[in-house]
């Protein structure tokens, strides 16, 4: 039986960095030389793989929406030739990329594993090697037709993942959806949570340049502050609110600023600041007022997923009503549609 083949898109990140006078920076060619020296990768149980090193390699703090397009198109260009794909990425914005790719890779029927490390490979003790080995095994030998984030002992749905720890090796979590699998002595998948492949031809849905942002509410926020964030040419904003989706409803000027933006066509999606939970704008009067002015309840989406979904929807030829409707629908497993009261 021929060995499975995996394509690795190496975008940068801590995993292949070396120390410099200004801190860790990506080092060209280091990842390939490191893996070439690891004879365990020649084991017949391991897949063969090819690495495409991006130029330039990026600290993920420098990732933009245009890079999501580049990664998606790279996967599409090699889609027919490989059994699975790995995207090696820095951890700072890994959850954004893992959230974006499910919207861009339409009709995906093969695993796309996003991974990286907290400690560079050149350190004697590091987490990158184990993450890479597990990612190769999952990408080659497991039927997961979606974008996943593999890190530490967890396999998470990409568009449900958030970074929760800047120092720990279990750096990512999926607060509102169960893990798709766990990595221990064995790689155990929870198949009841894994999506089935979409019954459409595989293709890439590109993103267009959009003016979107995030507005986080805080005690004492002023209408002027909100208006500065919401001013043209803004097209959409993720509104991070309190609790189940509440805003200070006695701050009439602030509510007025939000209404002005909604009235001129700015898409406003309400996401809770809480790590876990869902938005229900009808529970409290402080949430109902947002419902009344046209703010869309984002249910249990992460802020990352809500932002990239906004990019995606605004890049299509959808009417405003279609955007409102689709924002409340699960398009790639990014939200739970039913609110439990």
Secondary structure, DSSP 8 states (H G I E B T S, - for coil): ----EEEEEEEE-GGGEEEETTEEEE-TTHHHHHHHT-GGGGSTTS-EEEEEEEEEEE-GGG--HHHHHHHHHHHHHTGGG-SEEEEE--STTHHHHHHHHHHHEET--S-EEEE--SS-TTSSS-SHHHHHHHHHHHHHH----SEEEEETTEEEEGGG-EE--SSSSS-EE-TTS--SEEESSSEEE-GGGS----SS--EE-------EEEEE--TT--HHHHHHHH-TT--EEEEEEBTTTB--TT-HHHHHHHHHHHHTT-EEEEEESSSS----TTSSHHHHHHHHTT-EE-TT--HHHHHHHHHHHHTS---HHHHHHHHTS-SSS-S------
